[in-house]
Amino acid sequence: MSLVPDPWWLPAVLAAALLFDAVASIRPPAFIRDCLDGVGFPRDWWWALIVIKTLAVVGLIVGIRVPGVGLAANVGVVAYFLCAATAHIRAWFVGRSFWVNCLGMLGLALATLVFSFVA
């Protein structure tokens, strides 16, 4: 296991995807609103998801140079999307947004973890 990502560009791709997600969540389009409403996530707490995603972006980018930071951020992103997947399954909200967005991001986060830090 490495504390500095190799290749470095995988965490950068994950960070870019999360940054897009965080920025889009500021004024969420219909598919994000539907997703959060579908799993029953309270609207009063939507701001927290933007903070979490933004902190993950910073951790992934800083972690390209600072040992351990990117690994911790990547593990946090995997945990975040595992929780999101669990919320989708518990709410039985398993439509397209679950398969494409939630599991897609979980897959990207897992692939980044495996190929940049573990392998």
Protein Blocks (a to p, Z undefined) as FASTA:
>chain_A
ZZbdcdfklmmmmmmmmmmmmmmmmmgcfklmmmmmmnopafklmmmmmmmmmmmmmmmm
mmmmmghklmmmmmmmmmmmmmmmmmmmmnopacfklmmmmmmmmmmmmmmmmmmmmZZ
